[in-house]
Amino acid sequence: MKLLILGCNGQLGKDMMSTCLAAGHTLSGRDFPDIDITDAFSAATLIASEKPDVIINCTAYTAVDACETHQPEAYAVNSQGVANIAAAALQGKARVIHFSTDYVFDGAASSPYCETDAVNPQSEYGKSKLEGERRLAEILPNHIILRVAWLYGVHGRHFIKKVKERALAVKKTGETMKVVTDEIGSPTYTIDVCKQTLSLMTKPHRGLFHCTSEGFCTRFEFAQEILRAYAIDVPLAPCLSSEFKLPAPRPAYSVLENKRLKDLGCNVMRDWKAAFAEYIEEEKKMSGTF
């Protein structure tokens, strides 16, 4: 297939590029400023010239806290930008694969969210992403939306890298490192999301899918695994998220059930610990050392 990957320089986009290339697809990658998805003309011009079979949209305004105070920018990318891509794809008869988030839920559940569960975003980030989902579905029937959560990859800045950096800092000072224990989710490796995307792309399925690693943990438990992987010995103490005054609310419970993938026999997502172990090995190869 001929693929156009938007947001090719981001955490997910870089891995999507390499994964799709390795699978033998013809692909083109674009990112800002080569394309400005918030500008309908920019999106339409590029997509018309590229004539892709599939557009994989990895663009997003993901600064969760900044979305609270930069709402116009967040909605321009996460909602209007998605609508612009959808409209251009409709004209060019292309399929769109788009990524959304667990933040569309309020986090009040006690069992994994399925695709049919009611949404209730509490943050501007979650609201803007949900609006993007809805506009894509309204404009372009031939679409796939993959909701991901707790995403990490070798190219991004995420929870794993933040924990490692913080642990190395407190090791020097002798402080105790605090990590929240009242946030629960499924750490999800970008490579697994890319493989799941490739798997779905070759099938006729459409619509909304949850796409996260199997299993779940608290942020505190994930931090424990991270410190073990890097062999960093520092005192680690559980705390509540209320101790950290952040502008945007986080879902306390972010576990997503890949129900549609499983029902269709398409789920290739691994257990989160197996994926995390592979990430650590890949990081070793890239850096040569920890």
C-alpha positions in Angstrom: 0.0 0.0 0.0 1.0 3.6 -0.4 1.0 5.2 3.0 1.1 8.8 4.2 2.2 9.2 7.8 1.4 12.5 9.4 3.4 13.5 12.5 6.3 11.4 11.4 8.8 13.1 13.7 6.9 12.4 16.9 7.2 9.5 19.4 4.6 7.3 17.6 5.3 8.7 14.2 9.0 7.7 14.1 8.2 4.1 15.1 5.3 4.0 12.6 7.7 5.0 9.8 10.3 2.4 10.6 7.7 -0.4 11.2 5.8 0.3 7.9 9.0 0.6 5.9 10.1 -2.8 7.3 6.8 -4.3 6.3 7.4 -3.3 2.7 4.9 -0.5 2.2 5.6 2.6 0.1 5.5 5.5 2.4 5.9 9.2 2.8 6.2 11.0 6.1 5.2 14.6 6.8 5.2 16.8 9.8 4.9 20.5 10.6 5.8 22.8 8.9 5.7 20.6 5.7 2.0 20.2 6.5 -0.2 22.2 8.8 -3.2 20.0 9.5 -5.0 23.0 11.1 -5.0 24.6 7.6 -7.6 22.9 5.4 -5.8 24.0 2.2 -2.4 22.7 3.5 -3.9 19.3 4.3 -5.9 19.0 1.1 -3.0 20.1 -1.1 -0.6 17.5 0.3 -3.0 14.6 0.4 -4.1 15.4 -3.2 -0.5 15.4 -4.4 0.5 12.2 -2.5 -2.6 10.2 -3.4 -2.1 7.7 -0.5 -4.2 4.6 0.0 -4.0 5.1 3.7 -3.3 8.1 5.9 -1.9 7.3 9.3 -2.4 10.4 11.5 0.1 10.4 14.4 -0.3 14.2 14.9 -1.7 15.5 18.2 -1.5 18.3 20.7 -0.5 16.0 23.6 0.6 18.6 26.3 -2.2 17.6 28.6 -1.7 20.5 31.1 -1.1 23.1 28.4 -4.4 22.2 26.8 -6.2 23.7 29.8 -4.8 27.2 29.1 -4.2 26.8 25.3 -7.6 25.5 24.3 -7.7 27.1 20.8 -4.4 25.4 19.9 -5.5 22.1 21.3 -8.8 22.0 19.5 -7.2 23.3 16.3 -5.0 20.2 16.1 -7.0 17.5 17.9 -10.4 18.4 16.4 -10.3 20.7 13.4 -7.0 19.2 12.1 -8.6 15.8 12.2 -11.6 17.1 10.3 -9.4 18.6 7.7 -7.5 15.3 7.1 -10.9 13.5 6.9 -12.3 15.8 4.4 -9.2 15.6 2.2 -9.2 11.8 2.5 -12.8 11.7 1.4 -11.9 13.6 -1.7 -8.9 11.4 -2.4 -10.7 8.1 -1.5 -8.1 7.3 1.1 -8.6 5.5 4.4 -7.6 7.3 7.7 -6.1 5.6 10.8 -6.2 8.0 13.7 -5.1 7.7 17.4 -7.1 8.8 20.4 -6.8 8.4 24.1 -8.0 7.0 27.4 -8.6 10.6 28.5 -12.0 10.4 26.8 -13.2 8.5 29.9 -13.6 10.1 33.4 -11.6 7.3 35.1 -14.3 6.5 37.6 -14.7 2.9 36.5 -13.5 -0.2 38.4 -13.3 -2.6 35.4 -11.8 -2.1 32.0 -13.5 0.3 29.6 -14.9 -1.2 26.3 -15.4 0.7 23.1 -19.2 0.9 23.8 -18.8 2.4 27.3 -20.0 6.0 27.9 -17.4 8.7 27.5 -17.0 11.6 29.9 -13.7 13.5 29.4 -12.7 15.7 32.4 -9.8 17.6 30.8 -9.6 19.9 27.7 -7.2 17.4 26.2 -9.7 14.6 26.5 -12.5 16.8 25.2 -10.5 17.9 22.2 -9.5 14.3 21.4 -13.1 13.1 21.7 -14.3 15.9 19.4 -11.6 14.7 16.9 -12.9 11.2 17.1 -16.5 12.3 16.4 -15.6 14.6 13.5 -13.6 11.9 11.8 -16.4 9.4 12.1 -19.0 12.0 10.8 -16.9 12.9 7.7 -15.2 9.7 6.6 -16.8 6.3 6.9 -13.6 4.5 5.9 -11.7 5.2 9.1 -10.1 3.4 12.1 -9.7 5.1 15.5 -7.3 3.4 17.9 -7.5 4.6 21.5 -4.1 4.2 23.2 -3.0 4.9 26.8 0.2 5.3 28.8 2.2 5.3 25.6 6.0 5.1 25.6 8.7 4.5 23.0 12.4 5.0 22.4 11.9 8.4 20.7 9.6 10.1 23.1 9.6 11.7 26.5 7.3 9.8 28.8 6.8 8.3 32.2 9.7 5.8 32.0 12.2 8.5 31.1 10.9 10.9 33.8 11.1 8.2 36.5 14.6 7.3 35.5 15.7 11.0 35.5 14.1 11.6 38.8 15.6 8.5 40.4 19.1 9.4 39.3 18.6 12.9 40.8 17.3 11.6 44.2 20.1 9.0 44.3 22.5 11.9 44.6 20.5 13.8 47.3 19.4 10.8 49.3 15.7 11.8 49.1 12.8 9.5 48.9 11.1 9.3 45.5 7.3 9.6 45.6 5.1 8.0 42.9 1.3 7.9 42.8 -0.5 4.7 43.6 -4.1 5.8 42.8 -3.7 5.9 39.0 -4.1 2.6 37.2 -3.5 1.8 33.5 -1.8 -0.3 30.9 1.7 0.8 29.9 1.7 0.5 26.1 4.8 0.3 23.8 4.7 2.3 20.5 6.1 -0.7 18.5 3.1 -2.8 19.6 0.7 -0.1 18.5 2.5 0.1 15.1 2.2 -3.7 14.6 -1.5 -3.6 15.6 -2.0 -0.8 13.1 -0.3 -2.8 10.3 -2.4 -5.8 11.2 -5.7 -3.9 11.0 -4.7 -2.0 7.9 -4.8 -5.2 5.8 -8.3 -6.0 6.9 -11.7 -4.5 6.0 -12.6 -3.5 9.6 -13.6 0.0 10.4 -14.5 2.2 13.4 -13.4 2.5 16.9 -10.9 0.1 18.7 -9.1 0.1 22.0 -5.4 -0.7 21.5 -3.4 -1.1 24.7 -1.1 -3.7 26.2 -2.7 -6.6 28.1 -2.7 -6.4 31.9 -2.4 -3.3 34.1 -0.6 -1.7 37.0 -0.5 1.4 39.2 2.0 4.2 38.4 3.8 3.1 41.6 4.1 -0.5 40.4 5.3 0.6 37.0 7.9 2.8 38.6 9.1 -0.2 40.6 9.6 -2.2 37.4 11.4 0.8 35.8 13.9 1.1 38.7 14.5 -2.7 38.6 15.2 -2.6 34.9 17.7 0.2 35.3 19.1 -1.2 38.5 18.6 2.1 40.3 18.4 1.6 44.0 16.5 4.5 45.6 13.8 4.7 48.3 10.4 4.7 46.7 7.2 5.7 48.5 3.6 5.5 47.4 1.5 8.7 47.5 -1.8 10.0 46.2 -2.2 12.0 43.0 -3.8 14.8 45.1 -0.3 15.6 46.4 0.6 16.9 42.9 -1.4 20.0 41.9 -1.6 19.6 38.1 -3.8 21.9 35.9 -5.5 19.0 34.1 -7.2 16.1 35.9 -6.0 12.6 35.1 -8.2 9.6 34.8 -7.7 7.5 38.0 -8.6 4.3 36.1 -7.4 4.1 32.5 -7.5 0.4 31.8 -9.0 -0.2 28.3 -10.3 -3.6 27.1 -9.3 -4.4 23.5 -12.8 -6.0 23.0 -13.3 -5.3 19.3 -9.9 -6.5 18.4 -10.5 -9.7 20.3 -14.0 -10.2 19.0 -12.6 -9.9 15.4 -9.6 -12.2 16.2 -7.2 -9.3 15.5 -5.6 -8.5 18.8 -1.8 -8.7 18.7 -1.1 -6.6 21.8 1.2 -8.3 24.3 1.3 -8.3 28.1 2.7 -4.9 29.2 5.7 -6.5 31.0 6.8 -8.4 27.9 6.6 -5.3 25.8 8.4 -3.2 28.5 11.3 -5.8 28.6 11.7 -5.4 24.8 11.7 -1.6 25.1 14.5 -1.9 27.6 16.5 -4.1 25.3 15.9 -1.7 22.4 17.0 1.3 24.5 20.2 -0.6 25.4 21.0 -1.1 21.7 20.4 2.6 20.9 22.4 4.0 23.7 25.0 1.3 24.1 24.5 1.6 27.8 22.2 2.9 30.4 
